[in-house]
Amino acid sequence: MAILTEQRPQNVHVRKGDTVVVLSGKDKGKKGKVLQVFPKESRVIVDGINITKRHTRPTRTMPQGGIVERPGAMASGKVMVVCPSCDRPARLGHDRSEDGTSARVCKRCGKTID
């Protein structure tokens, strides 16, 4: 029996630029904008959420060095997209048009998010 070390890439329900709310953890209830998405790891980086401190060595670009705070990656399942029209967290559906394009739809109000 083979042991799988790699996870299969997951479809991530959020995209870069979406406003999301955190569902669990130390930042539960906070809203932020998605800065980066890692679909292979199923993780996202949200602005102002999951702040970590990094100790940086002095370099030519940053001669002082010191402690830098920056947002860390978190699991995409811990965030939920906030619908821009109803301004509440909502699940997403997909609506296919006749020309074959797909658009994300808010399941709460029925309006398109993209």
C-alpha positions as CSV (number, residue, x, y, z in Angstrom):
1,M,0.0,0.0,0.0
2,A,1.4,3.3,-1.1
3,I,1.4,6.3,1.3
4,L,0.5,9.6,-0.4
5,T,2.6,12.5,0.7
6,E,1.1,15.1,-1.6
7,Q,-2.4,16.4,-1.4
8,R,-4.6,16.7,-4.4
9,P,-5.1,20.4,-5.5
10,Q,-8.4,21.7,-4.2
11,N,-10.7,24.2,-5.9
12,V,-10.5,27.3,-3.8
13,H,-13.8,29.2,-3.6
14,V,-12.2,32.7,-3.1
15,R,-10.3,34.8,-5.5
16,K,-7.7,37.6,-5.2
17,G,-9.5,40.8,-4.3
18,D,-12.5,39.2,-2.6
19,T,-13.7,40.6,0.7
20,V,-13.9,37.7,3.2
21,V,-14.9,37.2,6.8
22,V,-13.0,34.7,9.1
23,L,-15.1,31.9,10.5
24,S,-12.8,30.4,13.2
25,G,-9.6,31.1,15.0
26,K,-8.1,34.0,16.9
27,D,-9.3,36.5,14.2
28,K,-12.9,35.1,14.1
29,G,-15.4,37.7,12.7
30,K,-12.8,40.0,11.2
31,K,-13.2,41.1,7.6
32,G,-10.3,41.6,5.1
33,K,-9.4,41.6,1.5
34,V,-7.7,38.5,-0.1
35,L,-4.2,39.4,-1.2
36,Q,-3.0,36.0,-2.5
37,V,-4.4,32.6,-3.1
38,F,-2.5,29.3,-3.1
39,P,-4.8,26.7,-4.7
40,K,-2.3,23.8,-4.4
41,E,-2.1,24.2,-0.6
42,S,-5.7,25.4,-0.3
43,R,-4.6,28.5,1.6
44,V,-5.1,32.2,1.3
45,I,-3.5,35.4,2.6
46,V,-5.9,38.0,3.9
47,D,-4.9,41.6,4.6
48,G,-4.8,42.3,8.3
49,I,-5.6,38.8,9.4
50,N,-3.3,36.2,11.0
51,I,-0.5,38.7,11.6
52,T,2.9,37.1,12.2
53,K,6.2,38.7,13.4
54,R,9.3,38.0,11.3
55,H,12.8,38.8,12.6
56,T,14.7,40.2,9.7
57,R,18.4,40.6,9.3
58,P,19.7,44.1,8.2
59,T,20.2,44.2,4.4
60,R,21.1,47.0,1.9
61,T,17.4,47.6,1.2
62,M,16.5,47.6,4.9
63,P,19.7,48.6,6.8
64,Q,18.0,48.7,10.2
65,G,16.5,45.2,10.2
66,G,14.2,44.4,13.1
67,I,10.8,42.8,13.6
68,V,8.4,43.0,10.7
69,E,4.7,42.2,11.0
70,R,3.0,40.7,8.0
71,P,-0.1,38.6,7.3
72,G,0.4,34.8,7.2
73,A,-1.4,32.2,5.1
74,M,-4.5,30.5,6.5
75,A,-6.7,27.7,5.3
76,S,-9.3,28.7,2.7
77,G,-12.0,26.7,4.5
78,K,-11.8,29.1,7.4
79,V,-13.0,32.1,5.3
80,M,-16.3,32.9,3.7
81,V,-16.9,35.4,0.9
82,V,-18.9,38.6,1.7
83,C,-21.4,39.4,-0.9
84,P,-20.9,43.0,-2.1
85,S,-24.6,43.6,-2.8
86,C,-26.2,42.3,0.5
87,D,-22.9,42.9,2.5
88,R,-23.3,39.6,4.4
89,P,-21.3,36.3,4.3
90,A,-22.8,34.0,1.8
91,R,-22.2,30.7,0.1
92,L,-21.4,30.8,-3.6
93,G,-23.1,29.1,-6.6
94,H,-22.1,29.1,-10.2
95,D,-24.3,30.3,-13.0
96,R,-23.5,29.3,-16.6
97,S,-24.6,31.5,-19.4
98,E,-25.4,30.3,-22.9
99,D,-22.1,31.4,-24.3
100,G,-20.3,29.1,-21.9
101,T,-18.9,31.6,-19.4
102,S,-19.4,31.0,-15.7
103,A,-20.1,33.6,-13.0
104,R,-20.2,33.2,-9.2
105,V,-23.6,33.9,-7.7
106,C,-24.5,34.7,-4.1
107,K,-26.9,32.0,-2.7
108,R,-28.4,34.5,-0.3
109,C,-29.6,37.2,-2.6
110,G,-29.0,35.7,-6.1
111,K,-26.9,38.5,-7.5
112,T,-23.6,37.9,-9.3
113,I,-20.4,38.5,-7.4
114,D,-17.9,38.8,-10.4
